[in-house]
Amino acid sequence: MDILFTSSLPVLCQHSRDYNLTTLCPDNQKVNSTPPALVNPPAFGMSYFTMTLGALSNLTALAILAHSYARFRRRAKAPFLLLASALLLSDLAGHLITGALALHLHLERVKHHGAAVEPPQVYCKLFGACMVFFGLCPLLLGSAMAVERCIGITQPLLHPAVVTMTRVRFTVLLIASTALTVAGLPLMNIGNYKPQFPGTWCFLPVNGPLSIVDANLALAFSILGLVTLSVSVVSNTISGLKLLQARCKDRCVRSNTARKHGSLSSSSLHSLDLEMMTQLAVITVVSCVCWSPFLIYILLSIGRFYKGISSPVRQCEKVLLLALRLASWNQILDPWVYILLRRAVLRRVLQMLQPDRVVFTQSSSYRDSHRKQMSLH
């Protein structure tokens, strides 16, 4: 939920300590008669700060990508930049839309002196659909980016013919359609969206009594998310190994050339490939760390439902809320990957680590690098 759950969700989860758990956990036998306290104003300040930080981070990263796209519009990096821009746009939209919906529920609670108020059914369906849509989009786009780079690095000659801008745009449209289909099923009365503890967000029900349709929808969401993460990990691993193999070959070529000419040329790195792979690797790690607990929890919860195993509702709600908090940081951390892990920043870091050895070239693939070496010799 780089987003959505990912992005806006720090807002959703700031005030869990202020809510009476017995209101949403029917298995509790005691009801706390003490009126719940009002929402803590400093916590609201943190929510607004989180939303502002996420929005500014995504806008800054989008500006950086727009500048890069203008430079590399006709190069192999263009498809990657288009997918990355779509990822950041989905993060930004999810951050603002779901965050605004969550803040509205917080404000409603303040108006009712801290009492939890169940949102209208139409509002909850809209909120839940946004959560699912803006949760799936970043995961699917991250997987598409990993596959695109894997093709570009392992099959550089085939890449221009296979990964065209038209196909990339179609892929973005297909991803959005897939996420919209899954999110829109409950809007057509195929499944439901229900308020979730502490009453400030709506999602597919995963705890307590479930219908078969609700269980299947939640299971589909979890499996789809885990599959995209797995595809990203596998694709990035293959790409990383290919880059490592190519670098070892380059070192052997330079070593042989140095023996023939009596001099040692400076070592080079495929700067654009390195930049994109570094960004992808960090995005994959962030997505796995942020999303895996939430997705795995849903998978285990639905598994317990099919096995007929019941768990304390209060404990399950706390675990789900904690997993959601972690997933919500995905949308905030994603843009910083593009802000901090740019080629200029990587160049400075590598020069600090190896000032006499590391020199960036302007190549964007193995083929370009080898062509330059052949022209020099």
Salt bridges, closest charged atoms under 4 A:
GLU108 OE2 - LYS111 NZ 3.71
GLU148 OE2 - ARG149 NH2 3.00
GLU148 OE2 - HIS159 NE2 2.74
ASP250 OD2 - HIS270 NE2 3.23
ASP250 OD1 - HIS370 ND1 3.97
ASP273 OD1 - ARG149 NH1 3.36
GLU275 OE1 - LYS77 NZ 2.94
